[in-house]
Amino acid sequence: MTTIEADEDDRDGWTVLCLRGELDLMTSPEIRRRVHDAVAAGRHDLLVDLSGVRFCDSSGIGVLVATRRLLRSCGGRLRLVLPEAEEGQSHVNRVFAALGVTRLFEVYGDVPAALAGGPPVLPPEPAPGPGPVPGPEPGSVSAAVPTPLPRTVP
């Protein structure tokens, strides 16, 4: 049976959610509910401490991505604490890296650094803005546009 513990605390204007255990298909609905409850209560700056999470699957990542989307929609902020991979704690880091989602979040090495708001260990990818959609690189195979052949009429 998988379990997760979540302690919630308010510090320096941030709601800090410290998770311990396994963030997976069975436990992610509980974390989703906790996030929604915090947002419904008007707390839009959320810091999720993952340093105590020993296992995370795609369901857990999905909750974090949905949390990011929810908080951005209401003008809030999300920061994650994802410490450097240490012995026994590298699983969560590997999952984030393998799925390529680390770049979506402001990631800090510990709670004090995240609360201080200095530069994150990994800055998030900027939100896509209006503007032209980049095309293929000049000279690439996809940049070659076939020229129509002249039509011959018999």
C-alpha positions as CSV (number, residue, x, y, z in Angstrom):
1,M,0.0,0.0,0.0
2,T,1.4,3.4,-0.9
3,T,1.2,6.3,1.4
4,I,2.0,10.0,1.5
5,E,2.1,12.5,4.3
6,A,1.5,16.2,3.6
7,D,2.2,18.9,6.2
8,E,1.0,22.3,5.4
9,D,2.4,25.6,6.8
10,D,2.2,29.2,6.0
11,R,5.5,31.0,5.9
12,D,6.4,34.5,4.5
13,G,3.2,34.7,2.5
14,W,3.7,31.2,1.0
15,T,1.8,28.0,1.6
16,V,4.4,25.4,2.1
17,L,3.3,21.8,1.4
18,C,5.9,19.3,2.6
19,L,5.4,15.9,1.1
20,R,6.8,12.6,2.4
21,G,6.3,9.1,0.9
22,E,5.1,8.1,-2.5
23,L,3.5,10.4,-5.0
24,D,1.7,8.0,-7.3
25,L,-1.6,7.0,-8.8
26,M,-3.0,6.2,-5.4
27,T,-1.8,9.2,-3.5
28,S,-1.9,12.0,-6.1
29,P,-5.7,12.6,-5.7
30,E,-5.1,13.6,-2.1
31,I,-2.4,16.1,-3.1
32,R,-4.6,17.5,-5.8
33,R,-7.4,18.0,-3.2
34,R,-4.9,19.8,-0.9
35,V,-3.8,22.1,-3.7
36,H,-7.4,22.9,-4.7
37,D,-8.4,23.6,-1.0
38,A,-5.5,26.0,-0.7
39,V,-6.4,27.9,-3.9
40,A,-10.0,28.0,-2.9
41,A,-9.0,29.5,0.4
42,G,-7.2,32.3,-1.5
43,R,-3.6,31.0,-1.1
44,H,-2.1,31.4,-4.5
45,D,1.6,31.2,-3.7
46,L,2.5,27.5,-3.2
47,L,5.8,25.9,-2.3
48,V,5.9,22.1,-2.7
49,D,8.8,20.5,-0.9
50,L,9.5,17.1,-2.5
51,S,12.7,16.4,-0.5
52,G,10.8,13.7,1.5
53,V,9.3,12.0,-1.6
54,R,11.0,8.7,-2.3
55,F,8.9,7.6,-5.3
56,C,7.0,9.6,-7.9
57,D,5.3,8.3,-11.1
58,S,3.7,10.1,-14.0
59,S,0.5,10.7,-11.9
60,G,2.5,12.6,-9.4
61,I,4.1,14.7,-12.1
62,G,0.7,15.3,-13.6
63,V,-0.6,16.7,-10.3
64,L,2.4,19.1,-10.2
65,V,1.9,20.2,-13.8
66,A,-1.9,20.7,-13.2
67,T,-1.0,22.7,-10.0
68,R,1.3,24.9,-12.1
69,R,-1.5,25.5,-14.6
70,L,-4.1,26.3,-11.9
71,L,-1.8,28.7,-10.0
72,R,-0.8,30.5,-13.2
73,S,-4.5,30.9,-14.2
74,C,-5.2,32.8,-10.9
75,G,-2.0,34.9,-10.9
76,G,-0.3,32.6,-8.4
77,R,3.2,31.2,-8.2
78,L,4.5,27.7,-7.7
79,R,8.0,26.8,-6.5
80,L,9.4,23.3,-6.0
81,V,12.0,22.0,-3.6
82,L,13.9,19.2,-5.4
83,P,17.2,18.7,-3.6
84,E,20.3,17.5,-5.5
85,A,20.2,13.8,-5.9
86,E,21.7,12.1,-2.9
87,E,21.9,8.4,-2.2
88,G,18.4,7.1,-1.9
89,Q,16.8,10.3,-3.2
90,S,17.7,10.2,-6.8
91,H,14.5,8.5,-8.1
92,V,12.4,11.7,-8.1
93,N,15.2,13.7,-9.9
94,R,15.5,11.0,-12.5
95,V,11.7,10.9,-13.1
96,F,11.7,14.7,-13.6
97,A,14.7,14.6,-15.9
98,A,13.4,11.6,-17.9
99,L,10.0,13.3,-18.5
100,G,11.7,16.6,-19.3
101,V,9.4,18.6,-16.9
102,T,12.0,20.1,-14.6
103,R,12.3,23.1,-16.9
104,L,8.6,23.9,-16.3
105,F,9.1,24.8,-12.7
106,E,11.1,27.1,-10.5
107,V,13.3,24.5,-8.7
108,Y,15.2,25.2,-5.5
109,G,17.5,23.0,-3.5
110,D,15.9,23.7,-0.1
111,V,12.9,25.5,1.5
112,P,14.9,28.5,2.8
113,A,16.2,29.2,-0.7
114,A,12.8,28.9,-2.2
115,L,11.2,31.2,0.4
116,A,14.0,33.8,-0.1
117,G,13.2,33.8,-3.8
118,G,16.7,34.0,-5.1
119,P,17.6,32.6,-8.5
120,P,16.2,29.0,-8.8
121,V,18.6,26.1,-9.4
122,L,16.7,25.7,-12.6
123,P,14.7,28.6,-13.9
124,P,11.4,27.7,-15.5
125,E,10.8,27.8,-19.2
126,P,9.0,31.1,-20.2
127,A,5.4,30.9,-21.0
128,P,4.8,31.0,-24.8
129,G,3.7,34.5,-25.8
130,P,2.1,35.9,-28.9
131,G,4.3,36.1,-31.9
132,P,5.2,34.2,-35.0
133,V,5.6,30.5,-34.8
134,P,9.2,29.7,-35.6
135,G,9.7,27.8,-38.9
136,P,12.3,25.3,-39.9
137,E,15.9,26.2,-39.9
138,P,17.2,27.4,-43.3
139,G,18.9,24.6,-45.2
140,S,17.1,21.9,-43.2
141,V,15.2,19.1,-45.1
142,S,11.9,20.4,-43.8
143,A,12.8,23.9,-45.0
144,A,12.8,22.7,-48.6
145,V,9.5,23.6,-50.2
146,P,8.8,21.6,-53.3
147,T,8.4,23.8,-56.4
148,P,5.3,22.9,-58.4
149,L,6.1,21.5,-61.8
150,P,4.8,23.4,-64.8
151,R,1.6,22.0,-66.2
152,T,1.7,20.9,-69.8
153,V,-1.5,20.9,-71.7
154,P,-1.6,18.5,-74.7
